[in-house]
Amino acid sequence: MTEAARVQPATGELCLPLADDLLRGADAIAEFIFGSAKHRRKIYYYANDAKIRMPHFRIGSVICARKSTLLEWVSRQENMR
């Protein structure tokens, strides 16, 4: 186990720090999803106006998302038919 990883006392499961899973800002989310920050406007669209909205939250006025939640969301989209 690395120093960054912790063990939750109740379950014994590995728990990585939230900072490793957090994307802060549309640029960071666009980089993670599309591979480029130039697609940042798409992030606002998927967060607010799309038929199936991207999971996100805000810290103040900054749009944020968890990497793990976004990966689950993409996986659910792949399985919809």
MARBA-3410 file (N, C-alpha, C, O; in Angstrom, 1 decimal):
81
0.8,-1.2,0.0,0.0,0.0,0.0,0.9,1.2,0.0,1.9,1.3,0.7 ~ 0.5,2.2,-0.8,1.3,3.4,-0.9,0.9,4.4,0.3,-0.1,4.2,0.9 ~ 1.7,5.4,0.4,1.4,6.4,1.5,0.2,7.2,1.1,-0.6,7.6,2.0 ~ -0.1,7.4,-0.2,-1.3,8.1,-0.6,-2.6,7.4,-0.3,-3.6,8.0,-0.2 ~ -2.5,6.0,-0.3,-3.7,5.2,0.0,-3.9,5.1,1.4,-3.0,5.0,2.2
-5.2,5.0,1.8,-5.5,4.8,3.2,-6.5,3.6,3.3,-7.1,3.2,2.3 ~ -6.6,3.1,4.5,-7.6,2.0,4.7,-8.7,2.6,5.5,-8.5,3.2,6.6 ~ -10.0,2.3,5.1,-11.1,2.7,5.8,-11.3,1.7,7.0,-11.3,0.5,6.8 ~ -11.4,2.3,8.2,-11.5,1.4,9.4,-12.7,0.4,9.3,-12.5,-0.8,9.8 ~ -13.8,0.8,8.9,-15.0,-0.1,9.0,-15.0,-1.2,8.0,-15.4,-2.3,8.3
-14.4,-1.0,6.8,-14.5,-2.0,5.7,-13.1,-2.6,5.4,-13.1,-3.7,4.8 ~ -12.1,-1.9,5.6,-10.8,-2.4,5.3,-10.4,-2.2,3.8,-9.4,-2.6,3.3 ~ -11.3,-1.5,3.1,-11.1,-1.2,1.6,-10.1,-0.1,1.4,-10.0,0.8,2.3 ~ -9.4,-0.2,0.3,-8.5,0.9,-0.1,-9.2,2.2,-0.4,-10.2,2.1,-1.1 ~ -8.8,3.3,0.1,-9.4,4.6,-0.1,-8.4,5.6,-0.6,-7.5,6.0,0.2
-8.4,6.0,-1.8,-7.5,7.0,-2.3,-8.0,8.4,-2.0,-9.2,8.6,-1.8 ~ -7.1,9.3,-1.8,-7.5,10.7,-1.5,-8.4,11.2,-2.6,-8.2,10.9,-3.7 ~ -9.3,12.0,-2.1,-10.3,12.7,-3.1,-9.6,13.5,-4.1,-10.1,13.5,-5.3 ~ -8.5,14.1,-3.8,-7.8,14.9,-4.8,-7.4,14.1,-6.0,-7.3,14.7,-7.1 ~ -7.1,12.8,-5.8,-6.7,12.0,-7.0,-7.8,11.7,-7.9,-7.6,11.4,-9.1
-9.1,11.9,-7.4,-10.3,11.6,-8.2,-11.0,12.8,-8.7,-11.9,12.7,-9.5 ~ -10.6,14.0,-8.3,-11.3,15.2,-8.5,-10.8,16.0,-9.8,-9.6,16.1,-9.9 ~ -11.7,16.4,-10.6,-11.4,17.3,-11.8,-12.0,18.6,-11.5,-13.2,18.7,-11.2 ~ -11.2,19.7,-11.5,-11.7,21.0,-11.1,-11.6,21.9,-12.3,-10.5,22.2,-12.8 ~ -12.7,22.4,-12.8,-12.8,23.3,-14.0,-13.1,22.5,-15.2,-12.8,21.4,-15.4
-13.7,23.3,-16.2,-14.1,22.7,-17.4,-12.9,22.3,-18.3,-13.0,21.3,-19.0 ~ -11.8,23.0,-18.2,-10.6,22.6,-18.9,-10.2,21.2,-18.5,-9.8,20.4,-19.3 ~ -10.1,21.0,-17.2,-9.6,19.7,-16.7,-10.6,18.5,-17.0,-10.1,17.5,-17.4 ~ -11.9,18.8,-17.0,-12.9,17.8,-17.3,-12.8,17.5,-18.8,-12.8,16.3,-19.2 ~ -12.7,18.5,-19.7,-12.5,18.3,-21.1,-11.3,17.6,-21.5,-11.3,16.7,-22.4
-10.2,17.9,-20.8,-8.9,17.2,-21.0,-9.1,15.7,-20.7,-8.6,14.8,-21.4 ~ -9.8,15.4,-19.6,-10.0,14.0,-19.2,-10.9,13.2,-20.2,-10.6,12.1,-20.5 ~ -12.0,13.9,-20.6,-13.0,13.2,-21.5,-12.6,13.2,-22.9,-12.6,12.2,-23.6 ~ -12.2,14.4,-23.4,-12.0,14.5,-24.9,-10.5,14.6,-25.2,-10.1,14.5,-26.4 ~ -9.6,14.7,-24.3,-8.2,14.7,-24.5,-7.6,16.1,-24.9,-6.4,16.2,-25.2
-8.5,17.1,-24.8,-8.0,18.5,-25.1,-8.9,19.5,-24.3,-10.1,19.3,-24.3 ~ -8.3,20.5,-23.8,-9.1,21.5,-23.1,-9.8,22.4,-24.1,-10.7,23.2,-23.6 ~ -9.5,22.3,-25.3,-10.2,23.2,-26.3,-11.7,22.8,-26.4,-12.5,23.6,-27.0 ~ -12.1,21.7,-25.9,-13.5,21.2,-25.9,-14.3,21.6,-24.6,-15.3,21.0,-24.3 ~ -13.8,22.7,-23.9,-14.4,23.0,-22.7,-15.9,23.4,-22.8,-16.7,23.2,-21.9
-16.3,24.1,-23.9,-17.7,24.5,-24.1,-18.6,23.2,-24.1,-19.8,23.3,-23.7 ~ -18.1,22.1,-24.6,-18.9,20.9,-24.6,-19.2,20.5,-23.2,-20.3,19.9,-22.9 ~ -18.3,20.7,-22.3,-18.5,20.3,-20.9,-19.7,21.1,-20.3,-20.6,20.5,-19.6 ~ -19.8,22.4,-20.6,-20.9,23.2,-20.1,-22.3,22.7,-20.7,-23.3,22.6,-20.1 ~ -22.2,22.3,-22.0,-23.4,21.8,-22.7,-23.8,20.5,-22.0,-25.0,20.3,-21.6
-22.9,19.5,-21.8,-23.2,18.2,-21.2,-23.7,18.4,-19.8,-24.4,17.5,-19.3 ~ -23.2,19.4,-19.1,-23.6,19.5,-17.7,-24.9,20.2,-17.5,-25.6,19.9,-16.6 ~ -25.3,21.1,-18.5,-26.5,21.9,-18.3,-27.6,21.7,-19.3,-28.8,21.7,-18.9 ~ -27.3,21.4,-20.6,-28.4,21.4,-21.6,-28.6,20.1,-22.3,-29.6,20.0,-23.0 ~ -27.7,19.2,-22.2,-27.9,17.9,-22.9,-29.1,17.1,-22.4,-29.5,17.3,-21.3
-29.6,16.2,-23.3,-30.7,15.4,-22.9,-30.3,14.5,-21.8,-31.1,14.3,-20.8 ~ -29.2,13.9,-21.9,-28.6,13.1,-20.8,-27.4,13.9,-20.2,-26.4,14.0,-20.8 ~ -27.6,14.4,-19.0,-26.6,15.3,-18.4,-25.5,14.6,-17.8,-25.6,13.5,-17.2 ~ -24.3,15.2,-17.9,-23.1,14.7,-17.3,-23.1,14.9,-15.8,-23.5,16.0,-15.3 ~ -22.7,13.9,-15.0,-22.7,14.1,-13.5,-21.6,15.2,-13.2,-20.5,15.0,-13.6
-22.0,16.1,-12.4,-21.0,17.2,-12.0,-21.5,17.8,-10.7,-22.7,17.6,-10.3 ~ -20.7,18.7,-10.2,-21.1,19.5,-9.0,-20.3,20.8,-9.1,-19.4,20.9,-9.9 ~ -20.7,21.7,-8.3,-19.9,23.0,-8.4,-19.3,23.3,-7.0,-20.0,23.0,-6.0 ~ -18.2,23.8,-7.0,-17.5,24.4,-5.8,-17.5,25.9,-6.1,-16.7,26.4,-6.9 ~ -18.4,26.6,-5.5,-18.6,28.0,-5.9,-19.1,28.1,-7.3,-20.2,27.5,-7.6
-18.5,28.8,-8.1,-18.9,28.9,-9.5,-18.1,27.9,-10.4,-18.3,27.9,-11.7 ~ -17.2,27.1,-9.9,-16.3,26.3,-10.7,-17.0,24.9,-10.8,-17.3,24.2,-9.8 ~ -17.1,24.4,-12.1,-17.7,23.1,-12.3,-16.6,22.1,-12.0,-15.5,22.2,-12.4 ~ -17.1,21.0,-11.3,-16.2,19.9,-10.9,-16.8,18.6,-11.2,-18.0,18.5,-11.3 ~ -16.0,17.5,-11.3,-16.5,16.2,-11.4,-15.5,15.2,-10.9,-14.3,15.5,-10.8
-16.0,14.0,-10.5,-15.1,13.0,-10.1,-14.7,12.1,-11.3,-15.6,11.8,-12.2 ~ -13.5,11.7,-11.5,-13.1,10.9,-12.6,-13.8,9.6,-12.6,-14.3,9.1,-13.6 ~ -14.0,9.0,-11.4,-14.6,7.7,-11.3,-16.1,7.8,-11.6,-16.6,6.9,-12.3 ~ -16.8,8.9,-11.3,-18.2,9.0,-11.6,-18.3,9.2,-13.1,-19.3,8.7,-13.7 ~ -17.4,10.0,-13.7,-17.5,10.2,-15.2,-17.3,8.9,-15.9,-18.0,8.6,-16.9
-16.4,8.1,-15.5,-16.1,6.8,-16.1,-17.3,5.9,-16.0,-17.7,5.2,-17.0 ~ -18.0,5.9,-14.9,-19.2,5.1,-14.7,-20.3,5.6,-15.6,-21.1,4.8,-16.2 ~ -20.4,7.0,-15.8,-21.4,7.6,-16.6,-21.2,7.2,-18.1,-22.1,6.9,-18.8 ~ -20.0,7.2,-18.5,-19.6,6.8,-19.9,-20.0,5.4,-20.1,-20.5,5.0,-21.2 ~ -19.7,4.5,-19.1,-20.0,3.1,-19.2,-21.5,2.9,-19.3,-21.9,2.0,-20.1
-22.3,3.6,-18.6,-23.7,3.5,-18.7,-24.2,3.9,-20.0,-25.2,3.3,-20.6 ~ -23.6,4.9,-20.6,-24.0,5.4,-22.0,-23.7,4.3,-23.0,-24.5,4.2,-24.0 ~ -22.6,3.6,-22.8,-22.2,2.6,-23.8,-23.2,1.4,-23.7,-23.5,0.8,-24.7 ~ -23.8,1.2,-22.5,-24.7,0.0,-22.4,-26.1,0.3,-22.7,-27.0,-0.6,-22.7 ~ -26.5,1.6,-22.9,-27.8,2.0,-23.3,-28.1,1.6,-24.7,-27.3,1.9,-25.6
-29.2,1.0,-25.0,-29.6,0.6,-26.3,-31.1,0.7,-26.5,-31.6,0.4,-27.5
END
